[in-house]
Amino acid sequence: MSKKQKLILNISIVLNILLIAFVAWGYMKMKFVKEHIFIAEVQHNLVELEGTIAIQKEKKWADPNLVTTELGDVLNGIWLGIKTGGQLGNLSKNDKETMNNLYNKLNQFPNDEIYRFADLTEEDKENLEELQEILREVGLGLNIQVNGNMKYFINQAEELVGKIEVPLH
C-alpha cells in the first residue's frame, strides 16, 4: 500500500470510530431522556400522590383538589413518557403496554379537567384511600426509599396495575 492509501485508511478508521461513538452517545442520551421522564414525571408523582392522599385523609379531605391535581400530573407524565418513548423508538412493547394499562386504571379515578376541578364523592374518597394503600404496598409512598432504576419502576407499575380493580367500587 502506498502512503496515500495508508493515510486514507487511517482517516477512514478514525472517522468510523468517531461515528460509532457519536451514535452510541446519542442512543444513551435518548435512553436517559425516556427513563428520566418515567422516573421524574411518573414514579415521583405517584409518591407525591400517595402522600397527598394520606394528608387529605388526615385532614378529613379539607382540600381534595390537591389529590385530583396530583393525579392529573401522574396521568400527564405517563402520557408524556409513552409519547416520548414511542417517538424515540426506545420504549419496549411490554413497557408501553404496562404504562398504557397503568394510565387506563388511574384514569378511572376522578381527575381535574382544564379549568374545572373534579368533585369527589365519599365513594371516590374511599377509592383514593384504597389507592393510597396500594401505592404503599408496591413501594411508592412517602418515607419509603424509591429506586430510580427503570426496570425496578416498571415492575412496580406492573404490580400496581395488577392491584387496582376495574371498575372501582
Sequence and secondary structure as in RCSB ss.txt:
>XXXX:A:sequence
MSKKQKLILNISIVLNILLIAFVAWGYMKMKFVKEHIFIAEVQHNLVELEGTIAIQKEKKWADPNLVTTELGDVL
NGIWLGIKTGGQLGNLSKNDKETMNNLYNKLNQFPNDEIYRFADLTEEDKENLEELQEILREVGLGLNIQVNGNM
KYFINQAEELVGKIEVPLH
>XXXX:A:secstr
  HHHHHHHHHHHHHHHHHHHHHHHHHHHHHHHHHHHIIIIIIHHHHHHHHHHHHHHHTTSS THHHHHHHHHHH
HHHHHHHHHHHHHT   HHHHHHHHHHHHHHTTS   BTTB     HHHHHHHHHHHHHHHHTT STTS     H
HHHHHHHHHHHHHS SS  
